[in-house]
Amino acid sequence: MSLGQKLAEQIKELEEHVNQIDLNVSDAKCLASKYPDQSLVKARKTIETISHFICLESLNDYSKSWTFDRRISALSKNGVIPKLIEANMRNVQKFGNIGAHEGNRSEFQPHLISPCLESLKFIVTWYKKDFLKLGEYRQELAETIDLRGLSSGIFLAILGAFFWSLGSVITRYGSEIDNHVIFEIAFVKYLIGGIFVCLIAYIISKYRNEKIELKNLFGDISLTKLLLSSIFKACNTYCFVASVSLISARLAVALENLHLVWFGLLFYFLGKKAIGGLFYIGAMLFCIACLLLFPTATEVIQQSNRDIGVTLALISGLAFTGFILTWPKPLYNNSVESSALVMGVIMLLATLFMFPLHYIASSYISEINIGINTNLSGVNVFYQIINGIVGIGITYFLINESIRIMGNKNFYASLILSMCMASAVPFTLVLEYLSFGDSITLYNLLGVVVFVIGFVVVKMQLGAVQKTHMVRAT
């Protein structure tokens, strides 16, 4: 069992334990009005359970045969519980003794047992927040990468980057066949891609003979995140296709893949934990690599088109950052088919959001046709169907599965995904050379070398961060 899965199991056990404690507290409150003596007994039994758990976790010489009184004394003597918690435990202990052994039920008026219930509430609050620290366990899980699945996840993400690069080259083919059909290309390939991913989910579920529970699956997903991720993906795709129609694919891919830099900077400015200086060195190397990868590509592009294309590519990268942050990522307990279905739905929603984006963009950018061109050539439709299957469907199925394998929905897994997707830069360079005969200069080759160095540097930083988490978790 991987580290992440162990943490998930620990959290599940703790949550079940806490739920039982909360249920006991609720029972004690409900019994107070009609059966106050039983309420006192329930309160005492709840604190006995808590003291037993604390002793198991904190005292090496603890024995289950210890009395409740001995547990409280041992915990206080060893400094495990504060004096104030000890006093409240003694209070519940004495009230519990009265409820179990002494007096007539008529003597127990609800308002007279309120001090016991207040002590119970105080102890339980301290126990959950300061002793169990369930919130810290959840944060630990959120920052833990499944190391066993790390290599497989990286391989799938890089494979996804290759297919995405292949799709970028096909997009360039399409833009050269039919000029200024940005929306049509984006719409066709995303519609096909979304259908393809949903079809994969259906086929896998049939093969494994497992029904996808749509109500449970989408019931656990924030509607806001689902819509936001779809909007960001629509913006990312539309701007990228538009940029490829105005500048070279390698230039567009290089600029879009600066999302790794935007992702890290955004993480820092949001006030979360810093990820270390090596990351920023690696990010700087990525930027240098991007500059080296396209010095000659701009020479054959008109100045106006280049400026618009560069701006759109940068917006595309920022939108991809938004997509990574808002994307409802698959959990450990999600099946392959369930997580694939969610991704397919996001892509289909993104296809719909492209309509308003197209009309907004075409109103401000003269190079983009207003309205929808229904005269897309048959050859181009065929290219974009292939693009939808290869460059979109296969790509996003792979990256979805990559992050599912690597671990839970956490920043570091998302960062590794962004880093691997940036490998599309050298892939596109080579594919454009093979497909269009675009020249590759010494600067381009140097850019690939710098890119690889940046990749290694960022991976080293992530490895150091993960090692720290492993030490904390153990």
N, C-alpha and C positions, 0 to 999 in steps of 0.2 A: 504493500500500500504506500502511495506517495505521501510526501509531507503535507501537501494541500488536502488530500483525502483524509489523512489522520486528523488534521485540524477541523475539517468539516464534520467528522464523526464526533470529536470532542465537543464541538459547539452544539451538535444535535443532542448529545447526552445531557449537556448542561441546560439546554433549553427545556428539555423534558423535565429535568429536576426542578428548575425554576417554575415551570408551569404547575407542577404538583404543589410546590410551596404556595404559590398564588392561590391555587384552588383551596388549600387548607385554610389560608387566611380568610378567603371569601366565606367558607363554611362557618368559621368562628364568628364572623360578623352576622351572618344570617341566623345563627342559633341564639345570638345574644338576647333577642327580645322575648322569645318563648321558652328557650331552654338555656338560661345563662350558665348553669352549672356545666352543661355539656360544652358550651362555648369556651369556658375556662380550660376544660380538659383538652379540647381541640387545640387551643393556643399553646398549651404546654407540650403536647405531642409534636407540634410543628417546630417548636424551638429545640426539642430533643433531637429531631431529625437533622436540623441545621447544625447543632453542636456535634453530632456524630459525624457528619460530613466534614466539618472543619477539623476535627481530631484526626480523621483518616488522612487528610491532606497535609496536616501540619506536625503531627506528633509521631515520632518513630516507635515509641513504646506503647502506643495506644492499643487497648484491648476492648472488644465489643462488650465485654462483661462489666465495664466501668459503669457506675451509676451516673445519673444526670448531674448530680452535685459534684462528683469527682471530675467530670468532664469540664464543667465551668471553672473549677479551681485550677485544673491543669492548664487550661487555655489562658487563664489570667496570669498564672505564675510564669508561663513561658512567653508572655508578651504577645500572644497571638491575637487576643481580642483587647480592645481598649477598656479602661475601667468603667466607662459609661455603658458600654455594651454588657459588661459583666453585671452591673447594677440592674439593668433592664431584664437580663436573663433570670436573675434572682427574683425579680418582681413577678415574672411570669411563672417561675417555678413555685412560688408560694401561693399565688392565686390558683394554680393548677391543683396543688395539694388540697386546698380548701374545696374546690369544685368536685374533687374525686372522693374525698373522705369525710368531710365535715358538714354539719348543719342541715337545715331543711331547705328545700327548693324555694320556698317562699321568702327566704332571707336574701336570695340573690336577685336583687333588682338590677335591671340593665344599666342604669346610670352608675351603680356601685362597682361594676366590673370594667368600666371604660378605661381606668388606668392600665389594666392588663392588656387590653386591646391596643392601647396607644404604645405600650412597650413592645408588643408584638410587631406593630407596624414599623417602629423605629429600628428594631433588630433586622427585620426582613429587608428594609431599604438599605441598611449598611451592608448586609450580607451580599445582596445582588450587586451593588455598586462598587464597594471597596474590597470585598473579599473575592467573590467570583470573577469580577472584572470581565463580564461577558462582552461588553463593548470592545475591550482591547483584543479579545480573542477574535471577534468579528473583523476588526481592523487588521489583525495579523493575517487572517485568511484572505482579506482583500488585497494584501500586499505580497502574497505568496504565489510564486510560480511553481507549477508542477514540474519539478526537474526531470522526472522520468519521461514526461511527454515533451520536454523542451526541444530536444533534437528533432523529433518527429514534427513538432509544430513549426519549427524554423524551416525544415525541408518543405513542408506543405505551403508555407507562406511564400518562400522563394519560388516554388513551382507556380504558385498563383501569380507572382510578379512576372514570370516569363509569359504566361498566357495573356496577362494584361498587356504586356509589351506587344505581343503578337496582335492583339486586338487594336492597339494604337496604330500599328502599321496598316491594318485593314481599314481603319477609319480614315487614314490619309489617302488610301486608294479611293475610297468612296468620295472624299471631298474633291479629289482631282477629276473624277468622272463627272460629277454633278456639282458645279460651283454653288456655294452659299446655301446648301441644304442642311444646315446645322441641326435644326430641330428634327427633321425627318430621320437623319442618321441616328441621333441620340434616341429618338422615340422607338424606332424599329429594333435597334440592338438591345435596348433595355426591356422592351416588352417581351422579346424572345428570351432574353436572359432570365427575367423573372419567372416566366412560364417554365423554362428549362429547370431552374432550381426547384420549383414546386413539384415538377414531374419527378425529379430525382428523389425528393422526400417521399412522394407517393410510392415509387418503385421500391425503395428501401423498406418502407413500412409493410408493403405487401410481401416482400421477400422474407422479412423477419416475422411476418404474421403478427404484427403489433399495430393496434389502432392508435392513431394520434388523437388524444383528447383535446380538441380545439378550445373548449371552454376553460379547462385547467391551464392549458399552455398560454393562451393570450390573457387569461385572468391574472397571471403573475407578472405581466408586462405593463409598464406605465404607458398609457395612451399618449401622453405628452412626449415621452422619449421616442415612441414609435413614429409619431408624426414629425418630430424635429429631425430625427435621423434620416427620414425619407426626404425631407426638404433639403437638408444638407447634401444628401447624395444626388438629388436632382440638380442642385446648383453646381456641385463638383463635376458631374458628367457633362452638363450642358456647356459650362465654361471651358472644359477641357476639349470637347469636340470643336467648339468655336475657335479655340486657340490653335488646334491642329490644322484647321482650314486656312489659317492666316500665317502660321509659321511652321517650321519643321516639327515632326513628332518628337525628335530627340530634345529639341529646345523646350517644347511643351512639357515633356515628361520630366526633364531636369528641374524645371521651375515648380511643377506641381509637387515633386517629391521633396521639396523643402518643407513639406508638412511635418517632417520629423523635427525640424528646428522649431516651427511654430508650436508643435505639441509640447516640447520640452520647456520652452519659454512660457507658455500659457500655464503649465503646471507650476512653474516657479512663481509667477506673478499672482496666482490664485492663493498663494500663501501656504501651500502644502510643503511636505518634506523635500528638501533639496536632494537631488540624485547624484551629486558629486561633480567635481570639476572635469573629470575625464569625459563625461557626457558632452559638455559644452565644447571641449576640444574636438571631440568626434563630430559634433554638429558643424563646427567651423570648417573641418576638413570636407564634410559633405558639400558645404556651400562653395568651397574652392573647387571641388571636383565638378560641380555643376557648371561653374564658369569655364573650366577647361574643356568641358565636353561639347560646347557649341560655339567656339569662336568663329568658325567659317560658315556656320549655318546661317548667320544673319546677313552675310554678304549678298545673298541672292534674294533677299526679302525687301520689299519696299518699306521705307521708314515708317509710314503711317500704319501699315498692316502690322509691322513688327511691334510697335508700341502697344497697339490694341491687343495683339496676340499675347505679348508678355504679361500685360495686365490681367487678361482673362486666365492665363495659366497660373498666376499667383493667387488669384481669387479661387481658382479650382483647388489649389493646395490648402488654402485656409478653410474652404468648405469641407475638404476631406478630413481635416483636423476636427471640425465640428461633428462630422459623421462618426469618427472613431470615439469621440467623447460621449455622444448621445446614443449610439447604437446599443440596443438591448442585447448584450452579449450572452452567449449560451453558458449555462452552469454545468457543474460536474454531473448533476443528475439528469441533464437533458440528453435525450437520445439524439443520434445523428439526424434522423428524419425530422424530429421536432425542431431542432435548431435550424436546419436547412429550410424548413417551411417558413419560419419567422423571417429569415433572410430573403426568401422569395417574395413574401408579402411586402417587405420594405422596398424591394426593387420595383414591384408593380405600382406601389404608391408613389415612388419617385418618378415613374413614367407619367403619372397624372399631373404631378407638380411641375413637370416640364412645360406644360401648356402656358400657365401664367408667366413663367420665367422667359419663355420665348417672346411673348408679346411685349414684355418689359424691355428685354434686350434689343429687340428689333426696332423699338421706338427711339433708342439712343445711339445705336451703332448702324451706320449706313451700309456696312459690308454684310449685314445680316438681312435676308429677305423678310419683309413683313408678311404675316399670314402663314399658311401651310401650303407647301408645294406638293400636290398630289401626282406630279409627273416624274416622280423618282424612277430612274431607269430600272428595268428588270435586272440588269447585271448588278447594279448597286444594291437593290433589294436583296439579291442572293448573297452578296458580300456581307451585308449587315446582319442577315440571318446567321451566317457562319460566325460573324463577329459576336452576335448575341450569345451563341452557344459557347464559343471558345473564349472570347475576351471578357465576357461578362458572367455568363452562367458558371462555367468551370472555375473561373477566377474567384468569384465570391463564394462558391461552395467550398473551395480549398481554404480560403482565408477564414471562413466561418468555422470550418473543422479545425483549422490550425489553432485558433484561440480557444476552442472547446477542449482540445487536447492539452494545451499548455496550462490551463487552469481556470480559476474563477474569473469573474468580471473585475479586473484590477488594473491599475495603472501600468505596472511593469510588463504584464502580458501584452497590453495594448501598445506599449512603447516598442517591444520587440517586433510586434506585427508591423508597425510603421517603419521600423528599421529594415525589415526584410522586404517590404513592398518597395522601398527605395532602390533595391537592386534592379528594378525595372529600367533604371537609367543606362547601365552598360548593356543590358539586353536589347533595348531599343536602338542603341548605337550600332550594334552588330546587325540587327534585323533590317535596319534602314540601309545599311551598306549592302547586304545581300539582296534586298528587294528593289532598291532604287539606284544602287551604285553611288550613294552619297559618299563623299570622300571622308577618310579617317586620317586625321593629322597626328603628329607627334604629341600635340597638346591634348588631343582626345584620349590617346593611350595613357598619357600621364594622368589625365582625369580619372580613368578607370582605376589606376594604381592608388591614387589618393582616396578614391571612393572606398576601396577595399581596406585601406589603412583606417579610415574613419569607421568603417563597419567593425573592425577588430577592436578599436579603442572603445566604442560604445558598448560592445559585448563584454569587454573586460570590466567596465564600470557596472554593468548590470549584474555580472557574476559576483562582484564584490558586495553589491547591495543585497543580492539573494543570500550570500553566505552569512551576512549579518542577521537576516531574518531567520535563517536556519538555527543560528546560535540562540536567538531570542526564543524561538519556538521550543527548543529542547531544554 
